[in-house]
Structures are given as structure tokens and as C-alpha cells.
Amino acid sequence: REISIGQTEHEIAGLLTGKLKTLGIAPNVILIAADERIAKFRHPLPTANKLDRYAMLVASVRRHGLQASATRIVHFGDLSVELREKHDAVMKVDACFCLETRPGAKVNSIFSHAVQTYAATGFPNEWRLHHQGGACGYAGRDYKATSDTAEIVRDNQAFAWNPSITGTKSEDTILATEAGPEILTPAGDWPTVEIEYHGQTIKRPDILIR
């Protein structure tokens, strides 16, 4: 809510880092991309590129020895139809990841459901362009999920899923519980969308429009 047009990605990274440090949170990875760099890079280290229309802010952080990750996107002015469609789709994939992550579930099965959801939303190959996240706790990712991952989701195990579609991304850290996913990095007063997935619903962070 505080960044502004004309700021460099370095400046935005500095502002985000400062906010985290005041909360006693250690930033392990800070990724910032503005405008065309969001589409070019899934893991964007900040540069001197200046914000013109929209920015993606990514933080992987540590507090009390434990890790969490989250991504938020801010856009100045109305969204294009293309970006709206892409973000709606990536939130659907994220909802799939979160709601399929239940104690006892096979991680490769969760991954397979997400790949199917990418296809169902019209973006069948986007999952190939970046890792999708996985379990976390004492590391940013204890392991990254793939179709070959043999692990089983444990009760009260943390996961950070990060599905992306060219130009957008959705990411939070959740705790897998018998009652359903508990979001550990809730959006607060950030705009959210209630996403339905196989009869269940979960709120996912929308793009903040300023």
C-alpha cells in the first residue's frame, strides 16, 4: 500500500525488508519485479527497473526458527482482461493446492490435481515453467513437490505452494490440519476472492488495485 510509481525494485525491496525487520522477522529471500519483468522472471531478484504499472512482491522469511513465504501483487489502474483471467486461474490452482493438502494425502497426488487444474483453467503448460512449492518449516522448502514426490502430508505440517502463470502468481503458507488448511500468512485487509474447489471454498489474495 505504500509503494509508488517510479520507485525502483531495489527501493521496494528495501521498504519491504524494513517492514519485516521491525516485526522481528528475518528476510531470507526478497524478490521484486515490476511490469514486464513479472512475465519474464518467475524468481525475480530486484533491479534498478522502475515501477510503472504493477509490481509483484515476494518474501520468504524466518521468525522463531520457522519459515514462511507469501506473494502479493499491486496494480495501479484497471487490470487488463488478460491479467484478470490469469490471476483468476492462478488463484484456482492455489485453492486446489491448499485444499488438497490434508493430513494423509500423497504429495504427488496433490501435485497431479494441481496440474489438472492448470489445464482446466486454460493454462496447461504453465506448471512446467517454475517449481510449485512444497513443504516448509526449518527451510524455505523442506522439499519441492513434483509428480515423483513420495512423501505423505503430516498433521500440522506447513506447506508453501506458489503456482504461477506468466505475469502473475499466488502464494501463502498453510498448515495442514484435519479441519482443513490454516493460512499462516493471512491477507489481513488485503482484497481476497472466495475460490470454490470441488465443493469447498478458500479465500485467496487478489491483486490490490490502486
Disulfide bonds with the S-S distance in Angstrom:
none
